[in-house]
Amino acid sequence: MSGRGRVALFAYIATMLAAGALMPLIGPAGWIAQAGALLAVLSGVGVLARRVPLARPLTVAGQALVALLMLTWVFAGDQALGGVLPGPEVFREFGRLLGEGADDVGRYAIPAPATEGIRLLLVGGVLVIGLTVDALAVTFRSAAPAGLPLLALYSVAAGLTEGGARWLNFVCAGAGYLLLLLAEGRDRLSQWGRVFGGGPGASGSGPGPQNGSPLAPVRTGRRIGAVALGVALVAPAALPALDGGLLPGTGNGNGNGNGSGGTITAVNPLVSLQNSLNQPDDREVLRYRTNAPTTADLYLRIVALDQFDGSSWKTSERRVTDVPKTLPLPAGLSPDNTPTNRVSTAITTADWYAQNWLPLPYPATAVNVDGHWRYEPTGRTLVGDHGQTTRDLQYSVTSLIVRPTRDKLATAPAAPAALLREYTEVPKSLPAVVRSTALKVTKGASNDYERAVRLQNWFAVEGGFRYDTHVESGTGAAAIARFLEQREGFCVHFSFSMAAMARTLGIPARVAVGFTPGTKQADGSMSVGLRDAHAWPELYFEGVGWTRFEPTPSRGTLPEYTRPESPTDGASNPAEPLPGDSELPSAAPSSSSDCTPQLRRLGDCGDSSAVPVDDTYDDGTPPSAILWPVLAVVVLVLVPLMPALWRVRARTRRLRPGAGTLDVWQEVTDTAWDHGIPPDDSQTPRKAAARIVRLGGLEGAPAEAVHRLAGAVEQVLYAPEPGPLTGLAEDAHRVRAGLYAAAGSGRRLRARLAPRSAVRAVWVFSARRAAAAARLRALWPDTLLRRVSRQRG
């Protein structure tokens, strides 16, 4: 293997070792094999391009083009022409996947599932870093700066990975970088004998580099390498602590496994809540139908945040199980004493809505859903496993509407000691103003129910609070104190503050996150959009269980049991089904002639929604809309490169094995022409060789090669019986290398990209056209040709 080939190999190894540091962040790790295979192709393209050889910018451009084609083939083949050539549809698909990948990175906790968007970010990122490392270390022969892009990969992984894995990542990434430095240094030293040759130094004698010797390249490499490794060690320590998410602020998932071990990774539901509320377009998230007589209390709950550590509210890490056919009754609910109604709901989610908590009415008693779902009994939530999300789902839920009376809540006995201890815990960092304000607001209340209602009414009506979704979304203890002082915020602030204040009063509390019931449509279905995202507190009362309160003004509905006019007796027998409960409602509206394809895809067109809709009638983008832009790009790229490509083809043909001496000599004269030495056909080969040596500044082996080739040409032209000639192509390569080394950077670039000798292609074309015209005149009389010319004129 050549020296540069060895450097390319170690550049590949270094990139893959650094990329391996990202493996703990994403599961499963199949993406790393895909990235490795594509990067190997990319490195091979670079090796071939340098062997041609192509100009350095052309080599990098060629590798970038191949990377684009490979990414197109892997991630957007259905939108590409021939599965490979990118067009407008491909770039739109890339934009969609990158957007989804960015959202997924912000949503999922470590290890996140390898969704299509995340895979594109990972594989594309590895290719970009690999191309940068290959260009710096191999194409431009500067391995030391290549440590900076490698540092980028390592720092991301080190900043997000906890524990000893950081050091393992550093060892792997650092080892790859050092191997790359050693390989590049060995290749460079094998060619730098003249630079680092012997000679007395400025302050000593004898061979070898002394003080004052040209050590700048080595010193620069050492310094850059030391800086890169130092930053790699220091940067992770300087990064802010990240709490389980892929990006700052993503919060915590529910566990850190894949589901098989009892815990599972899940989306932090608060990451995008504020963004959802501030969206300019209220996109539909899901649609449902229910047989409940009213949907005012049919909040769709995603998850409960039951742990408050002072910095944020989050879900406790709990074990999950398979989803039971019938879910047990919720903790604390006594259906014999608390009226309940059983209702059925059929839900259809949008095909763009992808997160892995399943929205459910609370408390659900049975869930019929396809896919990989697991059940967390304490929070009574379903969470996706193995990358399962809510995208484009149809599922049905049986749930209870709990209707407690004011008297039942007011006379509720004390909660079990273990539950009371867990759900009344507050951090020591909680400012004293939270408890003092809670005591002030609830002064005179005789029981926990009255205290809860007073807290709710103070936030929602009496306290002078203002609802504003643009307020900074803080969730810690300091944010609660700031909210109580400034009295403006949105549902996160209201629910977190009320839950914290309830805990200081000894009332078990947690925060639920999900959606309000939505908006009723003309067809009877309920539409839930982004702006229906919501958070609300749940307080525990023995005999009733976890009970919803609504402190956020202008959002949701006040529960009936918190209003003064709330009835004091039950509305129905325990667990009594509502009329029509035997038939599960359909989430789809009745079929109508004006149902659009978009509604069909969402399952909103009556019975037909259960059947996949065939959208093949849509012609889509015509092939010409893709073909012409692709052809335009090809033309714009290839036309400027035509002279260089023709020159490469001519050189390959002239220097092929068994090529004639005159062909080799023409290649040498054209090479000199490309480097600014135009041919002079009036001179003999010997004088032409001397002219090339003089004007080209050739010395040593290249000069001797020119004279040898001139002698070979004279033998062919003038000797009666020319002797055998060997090594002509090798001599031509020596001459080309000598001319290239002696030329300036501008002349080198001109020789590669715009070779002067490429004008011969024009001459050949003109000669062939003239010959064709001559043959045509021979076949047709001149009078006929003149008549045809007049008719065309």
ZAMARGU-4260 file (C-alpha; in steps of 0.2 Angstrom, whole numbers, plus 5000, padded with zeros to 4 digits):
<rodrens>
0) 5000/5000/5000 | 5007/5017/4996 | 5010/5030/5009 | 4995/5041/5005 | 4984/5025/5004
5) 4990/5021/5021 | 4985/5038/5028 | 4968/5037/5020 | 4966/5020/5029 | 4970/5028/5045
10) 4959/5043/5042 | 4945/5031/5040 | 4949/5021/5055 | 4951/5037/5066 | 4934/5044/5060
15) 4925/5027/5064 | 4933/5026/5081 | 4927/5044/5085 | 4910/5040/5078 | 4909/5025/5089
20) 4908/5037/5104 | 4890/5041/5098 | 4884/5023/5099 | 4878/5024/5117 | 4867/5038/5112
25) 4857/5029/5099 | 4850/5012/5100 | 4850/5000/5091 | 4868/5003/5084 | 4865/4997/5066
30) 4868/5014/5059 | 4886/5013/5063 | 4888/4999/5051 | 4879/5008/5038 | 4889/5024/5041
35) 4905/5014/5040 | 4901/5006/5023 | 4897/5022/5015 | 4912/5031/5022 | 4923/5016/5015
40) 4916/5020/4998 | 4919/5038/5000 | 4937/5035/5006 | 4939/5023/4991 | 4933/5037/4979
45) 4946/5049/4986 | 4960/5036/4984 | 4955/5033/4966 | 4954/5052/4962 | 4971/5055/4969
50) 4978/5041/4959 | 4972/5048/4943 | 4977/5061/4949 | 4964/5075/4950 | 4967/5092/4957
55) 4964/5093/4975 | 4948/5104/4974 | 4941/5092/4961 | 4945/5077/4972 | 4935/5084/4987
60) 4921/5089/4975 | 4920/5072/4968 | 4919/5064/4985 | 4906/5076/4990 | 4896/5072/4975
65) 4897/5053/4979 | 4892/5056/4997 | 4876/5065/4991 | 4872/5051/4978 | 4874/5038/4992
70) 4863/5048/5004 | 4851/5050/4991 | 4851/5031/4987 | 4849/5026/5006 | 4837/5039/5012
75) 4827/5046/4997 | 4829/5033/4984 | 4810/5033/4980 | 4811/5052/4976 | 4827/5051/4966
80) 4828/5049/4947 | 4834/5031/4945 | 4835/5029/4964 | 4851/5039/4964 | 4851/5056/4955
85) 4844/5069/4967 | 4831/5082/4961 | 4820/5094/4970 | 4809/5081/4978 | 4825/5073/4986
90) 4830/5089/4994 | 4813/5092/5000 | 4813/5074/5008 | 4830/5078/5015 | 4823/5094/5023
95) 4808/5084/5030 | 4820/5070/5038 | 4832/5083/5045 | 4817/5092/5053 | 4810/5076/5060
100) 4828/5071/5066 | 4830/5088/5075 | 4813/5086/5083 | 4818/5068/5088 | 4834/5073/5095
105) 4825/5086/5106 | 4812/5073/5111 | 4820/5057/5115 | 4831/5053/5130 | 4847/5042/5129
110) 4847/5030/5121 | 4836/5037/5108 | 4828/5025/5094 | 4837/5026/5077 | 4822/5034/5068
115) 4825/5039/5050 | 4828/5057/5054 | 4841/5053/5067 | 4849/5040/5056 | 4851/5054/5042
120) 4859/5066/5055 | 4871/5052/5061 | 4876/5045/5044 | 4877/5061/5035 | 4887/5069/5050
125) 4899/5055/5049 | 4901/5056/5031 | 4904/5075/5032 | 4917/5073/5046 | 4925/5058/5037
130) 4926/5069/5021 | 4934/5083/5031 | 4946/5072/5039 | 4951/5064/5023 | 4953/5080/5014
135) 4964/5088/5027 | 4975/5073/5031 | 4976/5065/5014 | 4972/5076/5000 | 4980/5092/5008
140) 4993/5082/5018 | 4989/5091/5035 | 4984/5078/5047 | 4986/5088/5063 | 4971/5100/5059
145) 4960/5084/5055 | 4959/5082/5074 | 4947/5096/5075 | 4933/5088/5066 | 4937/5072/5076
150) 4935/5082/5092 | 4918/5087/5086 | 4912/5069/5086 | 4920/5065/5103 | 4914/5081/5112
155) 4896/5078/5107 | 4897/5060/5114 | 4907/5065/5129 | 4896/5079/5134 | 4880/5068/5133
160) 4887/5051/5140 | 4888/5048/5158 | 4901/5038/5168 | 4917/5030/5163 | 4911/5028/5145
165) 4918/5046/5143 | 4936/5040/5145 | 4933/5025/5134 | 4927/5036/5121 | 4942/5047/5123
170) 4954/5033/5122 | 4946/5027/5106 | 4945/5044/5098 | 4963/5049/5104 | 4970/5032/5098
175) 4963/5035/5081 | 4969/5052/5080 | 4987/5047/5085 | 4987/5033/5072 | 4982/5046/5059
180) 4996/5057/5064 | 5009/5043/5064 | 5004/5037/5047 | 5004/5055/5040 | 5021/5059/5048
185) 5029/5043/5041 | 5022/5047/5024 | 5028/5065/5025 | 5046/5060/5032 | 5048/5048/5017
190) 5047/5063/5006 | 5055/5077/5016 | 5073/5071/5015 | 5079/5087/5007 | 5070/5098/5020
195) 5076/5088/5035 | 5093/5084/5028 | 5109/5085/5038 | 5119/5101/5040 | 5125/5110/5054
200) 5112/5120/5064 | 5113/5137/5071 | 5120/5131/5087 | 5129/5115/5084 | 5136/5104/5071
205) 5133/5087/5064 | 5118/5080/5054 | 5101/5081/5060 | 5089/5095/5064 | 5096/5108/5077
210) 5090/5124/5084 | 5087/5134/5068 | 5083/5119/5057 | 5066/5119/5048 | 5056/5111/5062
215) 5041/5122/5059 | 5030/5108/5051 | 5034/5096/5065 | 5031/5109/5079 | 5015/5115/5071
220) 5008/5097/5070 | 5013/5094/5088 | 5005/5110/5094 | 4989/5107/5085 | 4988/5089/5090
225) 4991/5094/5108 | 4978/5108/5108 | 4965/5096/5100 | 4968/5082/5113 | 4968/5095/5127
230) 4952/5103/5121 | 4945/5085/5119 | 4949/5082/5138 | 4943/5099/5144 | 4928/5102/5134
235) 4916/5088/5141 | 4921/5095/5159 | 4916/5112/5154 | 4899/5107/5146 | 4884/5110/5157
240) 4877/5094/5165 | 4864/5086/5153 | 4850/5077/5161 | 4847/5062/5150 | 4841/5070/5134
245) 4850/5071/5118 | 4851/5090/5119 | 4851/5102/5133 | 4833/5104/5140 | 4826/5088/5134
250) 4824/5082/5151 | 4822/5064/5156 | 4815/5049/5149 | 4808/5035/5159 | 4823/5024/5161
255) 4837/5019/5151 | 4834/5003/5143 | 4826/4995/5128 | 4811/4989/5137 | 4817/4971/5139
260) 4825/4974/5155 | 4810/4982/5164 | 4813/5000/5161 | 4811/5010/5144 | 4816/5026/5136
265) 4803/5039/5133 | 4800/5056/5126 | 4800/5071/5139 | 4783/5078/5136 | 4788/5095/5142
270) 4801/5098/5128 | 4789/5104/5115 | 4774/5109/5125 | 4777/5128/5124 | 4782/5127/5106
275) 4766/5118/5102 | 4756/5132/5111 | 4765/5145/5101 | 4763/5137/5084 | 4755/5149/5071
280) 4745/5134/5064 | 4735/5123/5075 | 4739/5107/5067 | 4728/5092/5071 | 4736/5080/5082
285) 4722/5067/5084 | 4704/5065/5082 | 4692/5054/5092 | 4674/5049/5095 | 4667/5044/5111
290) 4650/5039/5119 | 4653/5050/5134 | 4638/5062/5136 | 4650/5077/5138 | 4669/5078/5134
295) 4672/5092/5147 | 4682/5080/5158 | 4689/5069/5144 | 4707/5075/5146 | 4719/5065/5136
300) 4733/5061/5148 | 4750/5057/5142 | 4761/5055/5157 | 4762/5060/5176 | 4777/5070/5182
305) 4778/5064/5200 | 4796/5068/5205 | 4802/5086/5210 | 4820/5088/5213 | 4821/5107/5214
310) 4827/5109/5196 | 4813/5101/5187 | 4797/5090/5188 | 4800/5073/5180 | 4794/5055/5179
315) 4801/5043/5191 | 4810/5028/5184 | 4798/5014/5186 | 4797/4996/5180 | 4786/4992/5165
320) 4776/4977/5160 | 4766/4970/5146 | 4750/4978/5143 | 4736/4968/5152 | 4720/4964/5144
325) 4711/4973/5158 | 4720/4987/5168 | 4718/4986/5186 | 4708/5000/5195 | 4718/5015/5199
330) 4726/5017/5216 | 4714/5025/5229 | 4698/5023/5219 | 4684/5015/5228 | 4670/5012/5215
335) 4658/5006/5228 | 4658/5024/5236 | 4662/5035/5222 | 4651/5036/5206 | 4659/5031/5190
340) 4653/5029/5172 | 4662/5018/5159 | 4664/5026/5142 | 4672/5020/5126 | 4683/5031/5115
345) 4691/5027/5097 | 4706/5038/5093 | 4715/5041/5077 | 4732/5050/5077 | 4739/5061/5063
350) 4753/5053/5052 | 4765/5067/5057 | 4763/5065/5076 | 4777/5054/5083 | 4780/5053/5101
355) 4780/5037/5112 | 4768/5041/5126 | 4751/5035/5121 | 4737/5048/5124 | 4723/5040/5135
360) 4708/5046/5145 | 4711/5044/5163 | 4708/5032/5171 | 4709/5019/5157 | 4703/5001/5161
365) 4707/4993/5144 | 4717/4998/5129 | 4716/4990/5112 | 4731/4996/5101 | 4743/4988/5089
370) 4762/4989/5090 | 4776/4987/5104 | 4768/4995/5119 | 4772/4993/5138 | 4762/4997/5153
375) 4769/5008/5168 | 4757/5003/5182 | 4760/5018/5194 | 4757/5031/5182 | 4745/5021/5172
380) 4753/5025/5155 | 4758/5016/5140 | 4775/5019/5132 | 4782/5014/5116 | 4796/5001/5115
385) 4808/4997/5101 | 4805/5014/5093 | 4786/5012/5093 | 4778/5029/5092 | 4760/5037/5090
390) 4762/5040/5072 | 4747/5036/5061 | 4738/5025/5075 | 4720/5019/5077 | 4716/5012/5094
395) 4702/5011/5106 | 4701/5014/5125 | 4688/5010/5138 | 4690/5022/5153 | 4680/5028/5168
400) 4673/5045/5171 | 4675/5048/5190 | 4662/5059/5198 | 4666/5062/5216 | 4655/5073/5227
405) 4661/5088/5237 | 4657/5078/5253 | 4667/5063/5248 | 4682/5074/5244 | 4680/5084/5260
410) 4679/5069/5271 | 4692/5058/5263 | 4703/5049/5275 | 4722/5051/5276 | 4732/5044/5262
415) 4743/5028/5265 | 4759/5033/5273 | 4771/5027/5259 | 4761/5037/5246 | 4760/5052/5257
420) 4779/5052/5260 | 4783/5050/5241 | 4771/5063/5234 | 4773/5077/5247 | 4792/5077/5246
425) 4798/5094/5241 | 4817/5099/5239 | 4826/5109/5252 | 4830/5122/5238 | 4811/5127/5237
430) 4810/5145/5242 | 4800/5148/5258 | 4789/5160/5249 | 4780/5145/5241 | 4774/5137/5258
435) 4771/5154/5265 | 4760/5159/5250 | 4751/5142/5251 | 4747/5145/5270 | 4741/5162/5266
440) 4729/5157/5252 | 4722/5142/5262 | 4720/5151/5278 | 4704/5146/5287 | 4701/5130/5276
445) 4696/5115/5287 | 4702/5101/5276 | 4713/5096/5261 | 4699/5097/5249 | 4695/5115/5253
450) 4713/5120/5253 | 4715/5112/5235 | 4700/5122/5229 | 4706/5138/5236 | 4723/5136/5228
455) 4714/5132/5211 | 4703/5147/5213 | 4717/5159/5218 | 4727/5154/5202 | 4712/5154/5190
460) 4702/5169/5197 | 4707/5178/5212 | 4726/5180/5212 | 4727/5192/5197 | 4737/5180/5186
465) 4739/5182/5167 | 4740/5168/5155 | 4755/5171/5143 | 4763/5157/5133 | 4778/5167/5128
470) 4785/5168/5146 | 4801/5158/5149 | 4797/5140/5153 | 4806/5137/5169 | 4801/5122/5179
475) 4813/5123/5195 | 4810/5130/5212 | 4817/5147/5207 | 4805/5148/5192 | 4790/5144/5204
480) 4795/5158/5216 | 4798/5170/5201 | 4781/5165/5194 | 4772/5169/5211 | 4780/5186/5210
485) 4777/5191/5192 | 4761/5181/5191 | 4761/5178/5172 | 4764/5161/5163 | 4756/5147/5155
490) 4750/5130/5160 | 4767/5123/5165 | 4769/5137/5178 | 4751/5136/5185 | 4751/5117/5187
495) 4769/5115/5194 | 4766/5129/5206 | 4750/5122/5213 | 4757/5105/5214 | 4772/5112/5224
500) 4761/5122/5235 | 4749/5107/5238 | 4764/5097/5244 | 4770/5110/5256 | 4753/5108/5264
505) 4754/5089/5265 | 4743/5085/5251 | 4750/5072/5239 | 4752/5080/5222 | 4759/5077/5205
510) 4758/5085/5187 | 4749/5077/5172 | 4754/5082/5154 | 4743/5079/5139 | 4729/5087/5130
515) 4713/5096/5134 | 4697/5088/5126 | 4698/5097/5110 | 4685/5105/5098 | 4669/5097/5093
520) 4667/5095/5074 | 4651/5096/5063 | 4652/5077/5061 | 4652/5074/5080 | 4670/5069/5081
525) 4682/5079/5092 | 4698/5087/5085 | 4713/5089/5096 | 4727/5101/5090 | 4744/5107/5095
530) 4737/5121/5105 | 4727/5109/5115 | 4743/5103/5123 | 4741/5106/5142 | 4748/5102/5160
535) 4737/5101/5175 | 4739/5096/5193 | 4732/5080/5201 | 4730/5079/5219 | 4726/5062/5229
540) 4711/5059/5239 | 4709/5042/5247 | 4693/5034/5240 | 4693/5044/5224 | 4712/5042/5219
545) 4721/5055/5209 | 4709/5070/5205 | 4711/5083/5192 | 4711/5102/5196 | 4712/5116/5184
550) 4722/5132/5190 | 4726/5139/5173 | 4715/5153/5168 | 4706/5152/5151 | 4712/5134/5149
555) 4702/5118/5150 | 4687/5117/5161 | 4684/5118/5180 | 4680/5101/5187 | 4662/5100/5192
560) 4666/5095/5210 | 4676/5111/5213 | 4661/5122/5209 | 4649/5128/5222 | 4634/5121/5214
565) 4641/5104/5212 | 4628/5091/5216 | 4630/5081/5232 | 4624/5064/5226 | 4629/5052/5213
570) 4623/5053/5195 | 4624/5034/5192 | 4628/5018/5199 | 4647/5013/5200 | 4654/5008/5184
575) 4637/5009/5175 | 4640/5010/5156 | 4632/5024/5147 | 4618/5021/5134 | 4625/5014/5118
580) 4641/5008/5127 | 4640/4991/5119 | 4646/4998/5103 | 4663/5006/5102 | 4662/5022/5093
585) 4672/5025/5077 | 4685/5039/5077 | 4680/5043/5059 | 4665/5054/5054 | 4652/5048/5042
590) 4657/5047/5024 | 4653/5061/5013 | 4656/5066/4996 | 4667/5081/5000 | 4680/5071/5010
595) 4697/5076/5005 | 4712/5065/5002 | 4720/5072/5018 | 4705/5068/5028 | 4706/5050/5021
600) 4724/5048/5026 | 4719/5054/5044 | 4705/5041/5044 | 4691/5055/5044 | 4679/5049/5031
605) 4668/5037/5039 | 4669/5018/5037 | 4681/5020/5022 | 4694/5026/5034 | 4697/5008/5040
610) 4703/5004/5022 | 4719/5011/5016 | 4716/5025/5003 | 4723/5023/4986 | 4731/5040/4981
615) 4739/5033/4965 | 4727/5044/4955 | 4737/5059/4960 | 4749/5062/4946 | 4762/5069/4958
620) 4777/5078/4951 | 4780/5075/4933 | 4796/5067/4928 | 4801/5082/4918 | 4801/5093/4933
625) 4815/5082/4940 | 4824/5077/4924 | 4827/5095/4918 | 4834/5102/4934 | 4845/5086/4936
630) 4851/5089/4918 | 4855/5107/4921 | 4865/5103/4936 | 4875/5090/4926 | 4878/5102/4912
635) 4884/5116/4924 | 4896/5104/4933 | 4902/5094/4918 | 4904/5108/4905 | 4918/5117/4914
640) 4926/5100/4918 | 4926/5095/4900 | 4944/5101/4896 | 4951/5092/4911 | 4941/5076/4908
645) 4947/5076/4889 | 4965/5079/4895 | 4964/5064/4907 | 4957/5053/4894 | 4970/5058/4881
650) 4984/5055/4894 | 4977/5038/4898 | 4976/5033/4880 | 4994/5039/4875 | 5002/5031/4890
655) 4994/5015/4890 | 5004/4999/4889 | 5012/4996/4872 | 5009/5014/4867 | 5020/5021/4853
660) 5035/5033/4856 | 5027/5047/4846 | 5011/5046/4857 | 5021/5047/4872 | 5031/5062/4865
665) 5015/5071/4861 | 5009/5068/4879 | 5025/5076/4885 | 5024/5091/4874 | 5006/5094/4878
670) 5010/5092/4897 | 5023/5106/4894 | 5010/5116/4885 | 4998/5114/4900 | 5011/5121/4911
675) 5014/5137/4900 | 5027/5130/4887 | 5018/5130/4870 | 5025/5118/4857 | 5036/5123/4843
680) 5034/5111/4828 | 5049/5119/4819 | 5062/5113/4832 | 5070/5096/4832 | 5066/5084/4846
685) 5083/5087/4854 | 5080/5106/4854 | 5062/5104/4860 | 5068/5094/4874 | 5081/5107/4879
690) 5068/5121/4878 | 5056/5111/4889 | 5070/5109/4902 | 5075/5127/4902 | 5058/5135/4902
695) 5051/5122/4914 | 5065/5123/4927 | 5068/5105/4926 | 5083/5097/4935 | 5089/5079/4939
700) 5078/5065/4934 | 5064/5074/4925 | 5077/5083/4914 | 5086/5067/4910 | 5069/5059/4906
705) 5065/5073/4893 | 5081/5070/4884 | 5079/5051/4884 | 5062/5053/4876 | 5069/5065/4863
710) 5082/5052/4859 | 5069/5039/4857 | 5059/5050/4845 | 5074/5053/4835 | 5077/5034/4833
715) 5059/5031/4828 | 5060/5045/4815 | 5078/5043/4808 | 5086/5027/4813 | 5085/5013/4799
720) 5081/5000/4812 | 5075/5007/4829 | 5080/4997/4844 | 5068/4992/4858 | 5062/5006/4869
725) 5056/5003/4886 | 5051/5014/4901 | 5044/5028/4890 | 5028/5030/4900 | 5038/5031/4916
730) 5049/5044/4909 | 5033/5054/4904 | 5026/5053/4922 | 5043/5059/4928 | 5043/5074/4917
735) 5025/5078/4922 | 5029/5077/4940 | 5044/5089/4938 | 5034/5102/4928 | 5021/5101/4942
740) 5033/5103/4956 | 5042/5118/4947 | 5026/5127/4943 | 5017/5140/4954 | 5001/5136/4962
745) 4991/5146/4949 | 4999/5137/4935 | 4996/5120/4943 | 4978/5124/4945 | 4977/5130/4927
750) 4986/5114/4921 | 4973/5104/4930 | 4957/5113/4927 | 4959/5122/4911 | 4974/5113/4901
755) 4979/5123/4886 | 4982/5107/4876 | 4963/5103/4877 | 4962/5114/4862 | 4967/5099/4852
760) 4949/5092/4855 | 4942/5107/4845 | 4955/5104/4831 | 4950/5086/4830 | 4932/5091/4830
765) 4934/5103/4816 | 4945/5091/4806 | 4931/5078/4807 | 4918/5090/4803 | 4928/5096/4787
770) 4931/5077/4783 | 4912/5074/4784 | 4908/5089/4773 | 4920/5083/4760 | 4912/5065/4760
775) 4895/5073/4759 | 4901/5084/4744 | 4908/5068/4736 | 4891/5059/4737 | 4880/5074/4731
780) 4883/5086/4717 | 4887/5104/4721 | 4871/5110/4713 | 4860/5099/4724 | 4869/5105/4739
785) 4867/5124/4734 | 4849/5121/4731 | 4847/5113/4749 | 4856/5128/4756 | 4845/5141/4747
790) 4829/5131/4754 | 4836/5132/4771 | 4840/5150/4770
</rodrens>
